[in-house]
Amino acid sequence: MNINEAFEKAKQAMEKAHSPYSNFCVGATLVTKSGKVYTGCNIENHGIMAICAERVAFLKAISEGEKEFEYIAVVAGKKGKELEPTTPCGYCRQFISEFVPEDFKIYTLDETNNIKEYKISDLLPENFSI
């Protein structure tokens, strides 16, 4: 799957976000080394146990037995507004880092369709490891 297709799927996932408290919607497309694709959206609740789109995508993939990942594409923005360049939160960065190599790619898209590329090691240079 090329990056533009991944962003389109992430946008579709973003539309399914449940974010009644922040109105901030996130969609993610995770592509595995085997070519499988998993999407996720953020899901908020009244408490503090909301879950991010990136972790939803990873959880779906891992629960299906996937262990090797190519990249993740992330889109975000307020409902009805333009996209905002958004990288995974700190919790997601740590979560992701436990399942991918240091050069794993994270792509974001902004309101003018500019693609930014990050490595997980750039976003989380000092992860917790055992």
VENLINJO-V321976 format. One record per pair of residues at least 24 apart in sequence whose C-alpha atoms are under 10 Angstrom apart, sorted by sequence separation. I is the first residue (numbers start at 1). GAP is how many residues later the second one is. D is the distance in Angstrom with one decimal. If there is no record, write none. Layout:
BEGIN
I;GAP;D
I;GAP;D
END
This chain:
BEGIN
5;24;9.3
6;24;7.9
16;24;8.7
17;24;5.0
18;24;6.4
19;24;6.1
20;24;7.2
21;24;7.9
28;24;9.1
29;24;8.7
30;24;7.9
37;24;8.2
38;24;9.9
72;24;10.0
84;24;8.8
85;24;5.6
86;24;8.0
96;24;7.8
97;24;8.0
6;25;8.0
13;25;9.9
14;25;9.2
16;25;6.4
17;25;5.2
18;25;4.7
19;25;5.2
20;25;8.1
21;25;7.8
27;25;8.7
28;25;5.6
29;25;7.8
30;25;9.8
36;25;8.6
83;25;9.9
84;25;7.3
85;25;4.5
3;26;9.5
13;26;6.3
14;26;7.7
15;26;8.0
16;26;8.4
17;26;5.9
18;26;5.8
19;26;7.9
20;26;9.1
26;26;7.5
27;26;5.5
28;26;5.6
30;26;9.7
31;26;9.4
32;26;9.9
83;26;7.3
84;26;5.0
85;26;7.5
94;26;9.1
97;26;9.8
12;27;8.9
13;27;5.9
14;27;5.4
15;27;10.0
16;27;8.9
17;27;8.4
18;27;8.3
25;27;9.5
26;27;5.9
27;27;7.6
28;27;8.9
29;27;9.8
30;27;6.1
31;27;9.7
83;27;5.4
84;27;5.9
85;27;9.8
93;27;7.1
97;27;7.9
3;28;9.6
9;28;9.2
10;28;9.5
11;28;9.7
12;28;9.5
13;28;5.5
14;28;7.6
25;28;8.8
26;28;8.5
28;28;8.5
29;28;6.8
30;28;7.0
82;28;8.1
83;28;4.6
84;28;9.3
85;28;9.6
93;28;9.2
96;28;9.8
97;28;9.8
2;29;9.6
9;29;9.2
10;29;6.5
12;29;9.1
13;29;9.0
27;29;9.6
28;29;6.7
29;29;9.3
32;29;8.2
71;29;9.3
82;29;5.5
83;29;8.2
84;29;9.9
85;29;8.9
87;29;9.6
94;29;9.6
97;29;9.9
98;29;8.5
1;30;7.6
9;30;7.2
10;30;7.6
11;30;9.3
27;30;9.1
28;30;9.5
30;30;9.7
31;30;9.1
36;30;8.8
69;30;8.1
70;30;8.7
81;30;9.2
82;30;8.8
83;30;8.6
85;30;8.9
86;30;9.8
87;30;9.9
93;30;7.1
94;30;7.2
97;30;7.0
98;30;8.6
1;31;9.8
6;31;8.5
9;31;9.5
10;31;8.1
19;31;9.2
30;31;8.1
68;31;7.8
69;31;6.6
70;31;9.8
85;31;8.3
87;31;8.7
93;31;6.3
97;31;8.8
98;31;7.8
6;32;9.7
18;32;9.6
34;32;8.6
37;32;9.8
67;32;7.2
68;32;7.1
69;32;8.9
71;32;9.6
72;32;8.5
73;32;8.6
74;32;7.5
75;32;8.7
76;32;8.6
88;32;9.6
93;32;9.9
94;32;9.3
95;32;9.3
97;32;9.1
98;32;10.0
6;33;9.1
33;33;8.9
34;33;9.7
36;33;9.3
39;33;9.3
41;33;9.7
54;33;9.8
55;33;9.4
67;33;8.5
68;33;9.1
70;33;9.8
71;33;6.1
72;33;6.6
73;33;6.0
74;33;6.1
75;33;6.0
76;33;8.2
77;33;9.2
90;33;8.6
94;33;6.1
95;33;9.6
1;34;7.1
32;34;7.3
33;34;8.7
34;34;7.7
35;34;8.9
36;34;9.7
38;34;9.3
39;34;9.4
40;34;9.5
41;34;9.7
42;34;9.7
54;34;7.1
58;34;9.9
70;34;6.8
71;34;4.9
72;34;5.1
73;34;4.7
74;34;5.0
75;34;5.8
76;34;8.4
77;34;9.1
89;34;9.5
90;34;7.9
93;34;8.3
94;34;7.1
1;35;8.7
17;35;9.5
32;35;8.0
33;35;5.5
34;35;8.1
35;35;8.3
37;35;9.6
39;35;9.8
41;35;9.6
53;35;8.9
54;35;9.2
69;35;7.7
70;35;7.3
71;35;5.9
72;35;6.3
73;35;5.9
74;35;7.0
75;35;7.7
76;35;9.6
88;35;8.5
94;35;9.4
1;36;8.2
17;36;8.3
32;36;5.9
33;36;5.1
34;36;8.5
52;36;8.3
55;36;9.2
69;36;9.3
70;36;9.4
71;36;7.6
72;36;8.7
73;36;8.1
74;36;9.9
75;36;9.7
87;36;8.3
31;37;9.2
32;37;4.0
33;37;5.0
52;37;8.3
55;37;6.3
58;37;9.0
62;37;9.1
90;37;9.9
31;38;6.1
32;38;5.0
33;38;8.6
54;38;6.7
55;38;9.4
58;38;7.8
14;39;8.2
30;39;7.5
31;39;5.5
32;39;7.1
52;39;9.0
53;39;9.1
54;39;9.1
13;40;8.5
30;40;7.7
31;40;5.5
32;40;8.9
51;40;9.8
52;40;7.4
55;40;7.4
30;41;6.0
31;41;6.2
51;41;9.3
54;41;9.3
55;41;7.6
58;41;8.9
29;42;8.3
30;42;4.3
31;42;8.5
54;42;8.2
73;42;9.5
10;43;9.2
29;43;5.5
30;43;6.6
73;43;9.8
13;44;10.0
28;44;6.7
29;44;5.2
30;44;8.8
73;44;9.3
28;45;5.5
29;45;6.7
27;46;8.3
28;46;4.5
29;46;9.1
27;47;5.8
28;47;6.5
26;48;7.1
27;48;5.3
28;48;8.8
71;48;9.4
26;49;5.7
27;49;6.4
71;49;10.0
25;50;8.3
26;50;4.3
27;50;9.4
25;51;5.5
26;51;6.7
24;52;7.1
25;52;5.5
26;52;8.8
24;53;5.5
25;53;5.9
26;53;9.8
23;54;8.3
24;54;4.4
25;54;6.5
23;55;5.5
24;55;6.4
25;55;9.8
22;56;8.1
23;56;5.7
24;56;9.9
22;57;9.4
23;57;9.3
24;57;9.7
26;57;9.5
25;58;9.5
26;58;9.8
19;59;9.4
20;59;9.8
14;60;9.1
19;60;8.9
24;60;9.9
26;60;8.7
28;60;9.9
13;61;10.0
14;61;7.3
15;61;9.9
10;62;9.3
11;62;9.8
13;62;9.3
14;62;7.1
17;62;9.5
26;62;9.8
10;63;6.8
11;63;8.5
12;63;9.9
14;63;8.8
9;64;9.0
10;64;6.4
11;64;6.4
15;64;8.5
6;65;9.6
7;65;9.3
8;65;9.5
9;65;9.8
10;65;6.3
11;65;8.2
14;65;9.4
15;65;9.9
6;66;8.1
7;66;6.0
9;66;9.8
10;66;9.0
6;67;6.3
7;67;7.2
8;67;9.3
3;68;9.2
5;68;9.7
6;68;8.8
7;68;7.2
3;69;9.1
4;69;9.2
3;70;7.4
11;72;9.5
30;76;9.4
29;78;9.8
28;79;9.6
28;80;9.4
7;100;8.8
6;101;9.7
7;101;8.5
7;102;7.7
3;104;8.4
4;105;9.9
7;106;9.8
7;108;9.7
4;109;9.8
4;111;9.5
3;112;9.2
END
